[in-house]
Amino acid sequence: MHTDSVKRLWKTLLLVIGMTALNAAVATDAPETFQVVDGVTIYLGVMPAQIVQGHAREHEESKMHGGVSAGRYRNHLVVALFDNATGRRIEDAQVTAAVSELGMRLERKTLEPMRIADTTTYGNYFSMPSTGIYRIQLRLRRPGQARAIEATFTHGQVGR
């Protein structure tokens, strides 16, 4: 039963990321969801935390990142990293994100590794209460690399 739930969550995640990427290709003012920086391919997904809140309390996804807070307007920020030259998934990075609505307070968190369906992505919950434009700044550090990789995305929140 648990395996089926994990597979369903992973399929939902991939569907949301795919739909976001498709929207970016179609709409000129769509949020950014993909960048290549210093040889690292970065995919970004932002989805409502309600996707996780539907699970039972004992379910693994309900406990991710300390659980979803009771506050409204929570979003699950998910990042997938790949070596651009080889296409191999990067599973050993330390990732932080700073999220802020343009001109407003910054919320900074570590994106925790999430192992689902034999793949690793990184994620955490962020508050995005407004329908405005958000700046998402990522900082990636891999073992043995002298400097961190930084990437900035924009994300527009739609109606609440």
Backbone as a chain_set.jsonl record, in Angstrom:
{"seq": "MHTDSVKRLWKTLLLVIGMTALNAAVATDAPETFQVVDGVTIYLGVMPAQIVQGHAREHEESKMHGGVSAGRYRNHLVVALFDNATGRRIEDAQVTAAVSELGMRLERKTLEPMRIADTTTYGNYFSMPSTGIYRIQLRLRRPGQARAIEATFTHGQVGR", "coords": {"N": [[0.822, -1.193, 0.0], [1.901, 1.265, 0.852], [3.936, 1.66, -1.045], [2.428, 2.073, -3.368], [1.257, 4.549, -2.791], [3.513, 6.205, -2.682], [4.383, 5.988, -5.327], [2.183, 7.162, -6.614], [2.353, 9.799, -5.603], [4.821, 10.538, -6.682], [4.29, 10.374, -9.445], [2.357, 12.382, -9.623], [3.936, 14.588, -8.93], [5.775, 14.609, -11.087], [3.965, 15.067, -13.174], [3.022, 17.632, -12.51], [5.407, 19.131, -12.703], [5.946, 18.666, -15.414], [3.68, 19.847, -16.598], [4.073, 22.479, -15.81], [6.433, 23.053, -17.196], [5.479, 22.805, -19.83], [3.595, 24.882, -19.868], [5.384, 27.015, -19.634], [6.591, 26.955, -22.101], [4.517, 27.707, -23.748], [3.303, 30.096, -22.796], [4.228, 33.518, -22.651], [4.755, 34.948, -20.327], [5.135, 33.072, -18.391], [6.185, 31.197, -15.451], [9.642, 30.602, -14.709], [11.173, 27.46, -15.092], [13.395, 25.945, -15.563], [16.895, 25.736, -15.872], [20.327, 25.891, -16.958], [23.27, 25.909, -15.286], [26.636, 26.443, -14.876], [27.224, 23.793, -15.791], [25.282, 22.29, -14.539], [22.07, 21.024, -14.737], [19.04, 22.377, -13.835], [15.904, 21.808, -12.559], [12.869, 23.251, -11.601], [10.087, 23.057, -9.485], [6.951, 24.178, -8.294], [4.408, 23.575, -6.13], [1.095, 23.282, -4.713], [0.909, 22.754, -1.199], [-1.183, 21.237, -0.342], [-1.346, 18.922, -1.765], [0.237, 17.117, -0.408], [-0.91, 17.26, 2.115], [-3.192, 15.705, 2.083], [-2.547, 13.116, 2.76], [-2.536, 10.451, 5.201], [-1.633, 10.956, 8.678], [0.412, 9.195, 9.516], [1.669, 8.572, 7.18], [4.538, 8.622, 5.092], [5.082, 10.897, 3.398], [3.608, 12.86, 4.675], [5.178, 13.598, 6.732], [7.397, 14.792, 5.687], [9.969, 17.237, 5.673], [9.433, 18.083, 8.265], [6.701, 18.195, 8.299], [3.674, 19.704, 7.018], [2.956, 23.024, 7.801], [0.293, 24.544, 9.725], [-0.443, 26.907, 8.597], [-1.876, 29.013, 6.012], [-1.555, 29.101, 2.412], [0.747, 27.637, 1.741], [3.422, 26.306, -0.101], [5.008, 23.668, -1.902], [8.228, 23.539, -2.686], [10.206, 22.13, -5.121], [13.193, 20.728, -6.317], [15.064, 19.373, -8.934], [18.144, 18.003, -9.879], [20.666, 17.678, -12.372], [23.602, 16.399, -13.986], [24.699, 18.207, -16.632], [26.273, 17.356, -18.792], [26.354, 14.534, -18.72], [23.795, 13.726, -18.073], [23.196, 12.451, -15.766], [21.557, 12.107, -12.63], [21.968, 14.355, -9.92], [22.739, 13.636, -6.705], [24.002, 14.302, -4.389], [24.124, 16.877, -3.429], [24.133, 19.939, -1.491], [21.508, 21.999, -0.896], [20.09, 25.197, -0.859], [17.35, 27.485, -0.575], [16.084, 30.71, -1.229], [13.238, 32.509, -0.917], [11.232, 35.1, -2.054], [8.681, 37.538, -2.336], [8.695, 40.013, -4.81], [10.399, 42.753, -3.579], [9.678, 42.242, -0.946], [9.83, 40.522, 2.298], [12.333, 38.008, 2.788], [12.362, 34.465, 2.702], [14.306, 31.927, 3.842], [15.518, 28.659, 3.406], [16.821, 25.329, 3.943], [16.834, 22.987, 1.346], [15.653, 19.864, 1.576], [16.929, 16.56, 0.952], [14.924, 14.294, -0.902], [13.984, 11.085, -1.186], [12.424, 9.296, -3.49], [10.865, 6.747, -5.258], [13.333, 5.602, -6.124], [14.809, 7.862, -6.885], [16.357, 11.042, -6.302], [15.264, 14.125, -5.203], [15.109, 17.573, -4.164], [13.623, 19.436, -1.531], [11.272, 21.683, 0.154], [8.898, 23.434, 2.26], [7.307, 26.552, 1.557], [5.984, 29.792, 2.239], [3.738, 31.481, 0.223], [1.834, 33.833, -0.028], [0.622, 35.768, -1.669], [-0.694, 36.875, -4.891], [1.366, 37.668, -6.412], [4.602, 38.205, -8.019], [7.292, 36.068, -7.453], [10.662, 35.748, -6.386], [12.968, 33.206, -6.64], [15.77, 32.071, -5.266], [18.379, 29.911, -5.71], [20.948, 28.0, -4.179], [23.541, 25.86, -4.696], [25.659, 23.344, -3.557], [28.247, 21.089, -4.055], [30.012, 18.174, -2.924], [33.527, 18.529, -2.804], [33.658, 20.63, -4.638], [34.867, 23.874, -5.261], [33.388, 26.245, -5.214], [30.045, 27.483, -4.742], [27.084, 26.947, -6.752], [24.867, 29.2, -8.192], [21.498, 30.071, -8.87], [18.752, 31.895, -10.166], [15.283, 32.071, -10.175], [12.049, 33.087, -11.428], [8.729, 33.169, -10.212], [5.346, 33.195, -10.723], [2.564, 33.577, -8.729], [-0.675, 32.362, -9.056], [-4.233, 33.133, -8.956], [-5.866, 32.934, -5.789]], "CA": [[0.0, 0.0, 0.0], [2.782, 2.42, 0.956], [4.611, 1.815, -2.33], [1.476, 2.669, -4.311], [1.112, 5.97, -2.449], [4.746, 6.877, -3.1], [4.351, 6.05, -6.792], [1.175, 8.162, -6.983], [2.908, 11.122, -5.318], [5.883, 10.805, -7.653], [3.639, 10.63, -10.735], [1.748, 13.712, -9.521], [5.037, 15.544, -8.983], [6.262, 14.683, -12.469], [2.918, 15.689, -13.975], [3.018, 19.073, -12.218], [6.61, 19.711, -13.306], [5.753, 18.634, -16.864], [2.688, 20.86, -16.976], [4.714, 23.777, -15.636], [7.352, 23.227, -18.324], [4.655, 23.031, -21.026], [3.081, 26.247, -19.756], [6.478, 27.949, -19.898], [6.831, 26.98, -23.544], [3.374, 28.301, -24.422], [3.005, 31.456, -22.338], [5.417, 34.356, -22.616], [5.023, 35.418, -18.981], [5.071, 31.914, -17.501], [7.318, 31.098, -14.54], [10.808, 29.851, -15.159], [11.227, 26.153, -14.441], [14.544, 25.184, -16.052], [18.123, 26.488, -16.178], [21.603, 25.191, -16.899], [24.247, 26.818, -14.696], [27.927, 25.795, -14.583], [27.176, 22.366, -16.077], [24.221, 21.618, -13.785], [20.713, 21.268, -15.198], [18.197, 22.592, -12.661], [14.462, 21.866, -12.793], [12.177, 23.789, -10.439], [8.642, 22.869, -9.436], [6.258, 24.766, -7.149], [3.06, 23.016, -6.109], [0.398, 23.49, -3.441], [1.197, 21.77, -0.154], [-2.37, 20.403, -0.148], [-1.099, 17.617, -2.388], [0.787, 16.281, 0.652], [-1.787, 17.29, 3.282], [-4.234, 14.695, 1.969], [-2.087, 11.825, 3.273], [-2.718, 10.172, 6.629], [-0.516, 11.457, 9.498], [1.514, 8.223, 9.592], [2.242, 8.435, 5.835], [5.877, 9.211, 4.992], [5.065, 12.226, 2.803], [3.031, 13.802, 5.634], [6.235, 13.968, 7.687], [8.507, 15.453, 4.986], [10.359, 18.593, 6.061], [8.792, 18.403, 9.528], [5.256, 18.283, 8.104], [3.141, 20.969, 6.491], [2.429, 23.834, 8.894], [-1.142, 24.814, 9.646], [-0.664, 28.169, 7.901], [-2.398, 28.984, 4.642], [-0.697, 29.525, 1.304], [2.014, 26.916, 1.736], [3.775, 25.664, -1.365], [6.13, 22.74, -1.834], [9.246, 23.844, -3.682], [10.94, 20.91, -5.44], [14.28, 20.95, -7.276], [15.762, 18.192, -9.445], [19.449, 18.406, -10.417], [21.309, 16.715, -13.26], [24.839, 16.79, -14.652], [24.275, 18.532, -17.989], [27.06, 16.616, -19.779], [26.068, 13.098, -18.711], [22.388, 13.474, -17.819], [23.027, 11.745, -14.495], [20.953, 12.854, -11.528], [22.881, 14.756, -8.841], [22.079, 13.242, -5.465], [24.876, 14.577, -3.249], [24.25, 18.331, -3.275], [23.493, 20.684, -0.415], [20.737, 23.0, -1.629], [19.279, 26.14, -0.079], [16.51, 28.353, -1.385], [15.583, 31.943, -0.63], [12.021, 32.86, -1.66], [10.654, 36.379, -1.638], [7.891, 38.299, -3.288], [9.538, 41.146, -5.175], [10.342, 43.87, -2.651], [9.175, 41.838, 0.367], [10.696, 39.727, 3.166], [12.932, 36.796, 2.239], [12.27, 33.244, 3.505], [15.434, 31.085, 3.429], [15.483, 27.321, 3.994], [17.532, 24.231, 3.299], [15.985, 22.041, 0.616], [16.042, 18.551, 2.062], [16.857, 15.48, -0.04], [13.723, 13.457, -0.843], [14.217, 9.854, -1.952], [11.141, 8.733, -3.902], [10.944, 5.917, -6.471], [14.752, 5.452, -6.473], [15.399, 9.103, -7.369], [16.475, 12.066, -5.267], [15.019, 15.536, -5.471], [15.311, 18.384, -2.962], [12.43, 20.235, -1.355], [10.814, 22.21, 1.43], [7.676, 24.227, 2.177], [7.457, 28.0, 1.629], [4.743, 30.559, 2.227], [3.605, 32.395, -0.914], [0.438, 34.217, 0.176], [0.1, 36.754, -2.607], [-0.735, 36.477, -6.299], [2.438, 38.418, -7.058], [5.772, 37.55, -8.613], [8.263, 35.659, -6.444], [12.036, 35.429, -6.802], [13.468, 32.006, -5.968], [17.214, 32.011, -5.435], [18.917, 28.618, -5.287], [22.394, 27.89, -3.983], [23.876, 24.441, -4.715], [27.055, 23.037, -3.281], [28.543, 19.661, -4.154], [31.28, 17.807, -2.283], [34.72, 18.667, -3.634], [33.64, 21.816, -5.487], [35.386, 25.035, -4.552], [32.389, 27.306, -5.035], [28.641, 27.112, -4.92], [26.401, 27.345, -7.977], [23.68, 29.976, -7.852], [20.528, 30.258, -9.945], [17.579, 32.652, -9.739], [14.074, 31.827, -10.962], [10.871, 33.848, -11.038], [7.529, 32.34, -10.164], [4.131, 33.994, -10.524], [1.443, 32.905, -8.074], [-1.958, 32.637, -9.668], [-5.365, 33.344, -8.04], [-6.04, 32.182, -4.538]], "C": [[0.866, 1.257, 0.0], [3.485, 2.711, -0.367], [3.694, 2.457, -3.356], [1.303, 4.157, -4.051], [2.326, 6.77, -2.895], [4.764, 7.032, -4.619], [3.359, 7.096, -7.266], [1.688, 9.575, -6.752], [3.96, 11.491, -6.358], [5.292, 11.112, -9.028], [2.988, 12.009, -10.746], [2.81, 14.79, -9.628], [5.549, 15.716, -10.412], [5.245, 15.342, -13.387], [2.907, 17.197, -13.769], [4.237, 19.749, -12.846], [6.477, 19.744, -14.826], [4.77, 19.684, -17.339], [3.274, 22.261, -16.847], [5.663, 24.06, -16.796], [6.59, 23.504, -19.62], [4.09, 24.445, -21.013], [4.161, 27.271, -20.068], [6.751, 28.06, -21.392], [5.721, 27.716, -24.292], [3.166, 29.763, -24.059], [4.281, 32.273, -22.21], [5.743, 34.84, -21.216], [4.95, 34.3, -17.956], [6.294, 31.875, -16.589], [8.453, 30.302, -15.161], [10.844, 28.529, -14.407], [12.487, 25.369, -14.772], [15.708, 26.136, -16.314], [19.291, 25.514, -16.218], [22.629, 26.217, -16.42], [25.497, 26.017, -14.348], [27.861, 24.279, -14.722], [26.125, 21.592, -15.301], [22.868, 22.026, -14.362], [19.814, 21.296, -13.972], [16.742, 22.678, -13.114], [13.798, 22.308, -11.495], [10.685, 23.525, -10.557], [8.088, 23.514, -8.179], [4.828, 24.251, -7.201], [2.409, 23.253, -4.759], [0.713, 22.375, -2.448], [0.007, 20.856, 0.092], [-2.204, 19.026, -0.777], [-0.6, 16.642, -1.331], [-0.168, 16.204, 1.839], [-2.879, 16.237, 3.235], [-3.842, 13.332, 2.512], [-2.404, 11.681, 4.764], [-1.474, 10.61, 7.398], [0.674, 10.505, 9.529], [2.203, 8.015, 8.244], [3.547, 9.207, 5.747], [5.858, 10.641, 4.45], [4.476, 13.282, 3.749], [4.077, 14.327, 6.606], [7.407, 14.686, 7.018], [8.726, 16.856, 5.522], [9.685, 19.026, 7.367], [7.283, 18.525, 9.431], [4.844, 19.654, 7.606], [2.569, 21.75, 7.664], [0.948, 24.116, 8.663], [-1.449, 26.094, 8.867], [-1.202, 27.989, 6.49], [-1.294, 29.356, 3.66], [0.687, 28.886, 1.352], [2.2, 26.264, 0.371], [4.961, 24.749, -1.134], [7.048, 23.052, -3.006], [10.076, 22.581, -3.88], [11.969, 21.213, -6.525], [14.89, 19.601, -7.642], [17.029, 18.675, -10.142], [20.062, 17.285, -11.245], [22.633, 17.274, -13.757], [24.48, 17.007, -16.117], [25.016, 17.715, -19.046], [26.647, 15.15, -19.867], [24.583, 12.777, -18.571], [22.126, 12.75, -16.512], [22.458, 12.667, -13.431], [22.011, 13.154, -10.463], [22.159, 14.516, -7.523], [22.896, 13.577, -4.224], [25.051, 16.07, -2.968], [23.643, 18.802, -1.954], [22.813, 21.857, -1.103], [19.996, 23.892, -0.638], [18.48, 26.99, -1.063], [16.126, 29.568, -0.563], [14.428, 32.399, -1.509], [11.502, 34.184, -1.133], [9.777, 36.93, -2.749], [8.708, 39.546, -3.578], [9.314, 42.303, -4.205], [9.892, 43.517, -1.247], [10.208, 40.978, 1.1], [11.118, 38.415, 2.499], [12.718, 35.634, 3.209], [13.34, 32.29, 2.977], [15.364, 29.753, 4.163], [16.421, 26.389, 3.242], [16.51, 23.378, 2.567], [16.503, 20.649, 0.962], [15.973, 17.512, 0.952], [15.599, 14.644, 0.195], [13.963, 12.255, -1.75], [12.868, 9.212, -2.239], [11.35, 7.977, -5.21], [12.37, 5.846, -7.01], [15.363, 6.681, -7.142], [15.431, 10.1, -6.225], [16.166, 13.43, -5.854], [15.204, 16.254, -4.14], [14.08, 19.264, -2.79], [12.222, 20.756, 0.048], [9.562, 23.042, 1.175], [7.991, 25.711, 2.347], [6.089, 28.652, 1.591], [4.774, 31.53, 1.046], [2.169, 32.897, -0.929], [-0.178, 35.117, -0.888], [0.03, 36.184, -4.019], [0.355, 37.192, -7.092], [3.514, 37.544, -7.669], [6.774, 37.28, -7.49], [9.611, 35.402, -7.102], [12.473, 34.239, -5.964], [14.952, 31.891, -6.298], [17.713, 30.688, -4.872], [20.433, 28.707, -5.161], [22.697, 26.404, -3.806], [25.351, 24.267, -4.423], [27.22, 21.522, -3.315], [29.868, 19.365, -3.491], [32.44, 17.949, -3.269], [34.739, 19.869, -4.556], [34.037, 23.033, -4.664], [34.331, 26.107, -4.298], [30.986, 26.78, -5.309], [28.131, 27.594, -6.271], [25.139, 28.081, -7.545], [22.803, 30.152, -9.083], [19.327, 31.0, -9.372], [16.445, 32.405, -10.724], [13.021, 32.85, -10.554], [9.676, 32.918, -11.108], [6.339, 33.247, -9.873], [3.035, 33.157, -9.889], [0.147, 33.317, -8.751], [-3.058, 32.654, -8.6], [-5.473, 32.41, -6.876], [-7.497, 32.013, -4.248]], "O": [[0.608, 2.198, -0.751], [3.615, 3.868, -0.765], [4.136, 3.301, -4.136], [1.212, 4.943, -4.993], [2.192, 7.875, -3.42], [5.121, 8.092, -5.133], [3.641, 7.839, -8.206], [1.491, 10.454, -7.591], [3.987, 12.618, -6.853], [5.758, 12.03, -9.704], [3.053, 12.724, -11.746], [2.623, 15.788, -10.324], [5.731, 16.839, -10.884], [5.62, 16.097, -14.285], [2.797, 17.958, -14.73], [4.116, 20.815, -13.45], [6.849, 20.731, -15.46], [4.992, 20.337, -18.359], [3.003, 23.13, -17.676], [5.696, 25.174, -17.319], [7.007, 24.343, -20.418], [4.105, 25.13, -22.036], [3.882, 28.29, -20.7], [7.101, 29.131, -21.889], [5.964, 28.286, -25.355], [2.882, 30.582, -24.933], [5.295, 31.779, -21.718], [6.907, 35.122, -20.931], [4.725, 34.558, -16.774], [7.329, 32.457, -16.917], [8.244, 29.447, -16.022], [10.572, 28.491, -13.207], [12.642, 24.239, -14.311], [15.532, 27.203, -16.902], [19.253, 24.452, -15.596], [22.834, 27.252, -17.053], [25.426, 25.032, -13.613], [28.38, 23.555, -13.872], [26.073, 20.366, -15.389], [22.555, 23.212, -14.465], [19.818, 20.365, -13.167], [16.39, 23.514, -13.947], [14.123, 21.804, -10.421], [10.091, 23.745, -11.613], [8.691, 23.409, -7.111], [4.119, 24.459, -8.186], [3.107, 23.41, -3.757], [0.775, 21.201, -2.814], [0.174, 19.79, 0.684], [-2.858, 18.07, -0.361], [-0.969, 15.468, -1.35], [-0.228, 15.171, 2.507], [-3.445, 15.908, 4.277], [-4.703, 12.475, 2.707], [-2.522, 12.671, 5.485], [-0.378, 10.635, 6.838], [1.821, 10.95, 9.564], [3.231, 7.34, 8.183], [3.653, 10.318, 6.266], [6.547, 11.509, 4.987], [4.806, 14.463, 3.639], [3.888, 15.372, 7.229], [8.319, 15.143, 7.707], [7.767, 17.579, 5.793], [9.397, 20.209, 7.552], [6.642, 18.926, 10.402], [5.574, 20.635, 7.754], [1.782, 21.21, 8.441], [0.427, 23.951, 7.56], [-2.603, 26.335, 8.514], [-1.007, 26.95, 5.86], [-0.239, 29.859, 4.046], [1.684, 29.534, 1.036], [1.256, 25.743, -0.224], [5.81, 25.013, -0.283], [6.688, 22.854, -4.166], [10.595, 22.022, -2.914], [11.663, 21.868, -7.521], [15.193, 18.788, -6.768], [16.995, 19.641, -10.904], [19.993, 16.111, -10.883], [22.773, 18.485, -13.931], [24.004, 16.084, -16.777], [24.446, 17.409, -20.093], [26.593, 14.583, -20.959], [24.154, 11.675, -18.912], [20.977, 12.463, -16.177], [22.82, 13.84, -13.338], [22.844, 12.304, -10.148], [21.113, 15.105, -7.254], [22.526, 13.181, -3.118], [26.028, 16.472, -2.336], [22.767, 18.153, -1.383], [23.463, 22.625, -1.812], [19.359, 23.408, 0.297], [18.873, 27.185, -2.212], [15.877, 29.473, 0.638], [14.608, 32.646, -2.701], [11.351, 34.373, 0.074], [10.087, 36.807, -3.934], [9.351, 40.084, -2.676], [8.19, 42.773, -4.029], [9.737, 44.414, -0.419], [11.306, 40.736, 0.598], [10.355, 37.805, 1.75], [12.878, 35.806, 4.417], [13.298, 31.887, 1.814], [15.176, 29.71, 5.379], [16.767, 26.617, 2.083], [15.443, 23.08, 3.103], [17.65, 20.309, 0.672], [15.079, 17.56, 0.107], [15.251, 14.327, 1.332], [14.127, 12.412, -2.96], [12.24, 8.649, -1.342], [11.94, 8.504, -6.154], [12.592, 6.009, -8.209], [16.334, 6.556, -7.887], [14.633, 10.015, -5.292], [16.734, 13.832, -6.869], [15.427, 15.617, -3.11], [13.545, 19.784, -3.77], [12.887, 20.342, 0.998], [9.208, 23.321, 0.029], [8.828, 26.089, 3.168], [5.153, 28.128, 0.986], [5.72, 32.303, 0.891], [1.365, 32.445, -1.745], [-1.402, 35.205, -0.982], [0.619, 35.143, -4.31], [0.263, 37.303, -8.315], [3.364, 36.331, -7.815], [7.062, 38.159, -6.678], [9.688, 34.904, -8.226], [12.366, 34.254, -4.738], [15.338, 31.648, -7.441], [17.496, 30.382, -3.699], [21.102, 29.395, -5.932], [22.183, 25.763, -2.89], [26.192, 24.969, -4.985], [26.455, 20.778, -2.701], [30.763, 20.211, -3.49], [32.339, 17.537, -4.425], [35.755, 20.112, -5.208], [33.603, 23.201, -3.524], [34.377, 26.798, -3.28], [30.785, 25.784, -6.003], [28.676, 28.529, -6.859], [24.43, 27.637, -6.641], [23.297, 30.356, -10.192], [18.93, 30.763, -8.23], [16.619, 32.514, -11.938], [13.089, 33.416, -9.462], [9.612, 32.011, -11.938], [6.336, 33.979, -8.884], [2.624, 32.14, -10.448], [-0.087, 34.502, -8.987], [-2.829, 32.233, -7.466], [-5.194, 31.217, -6.99], [-7.86, 31.408, -3.24]]}, "num_chains": 1, "name": "protein.A"}
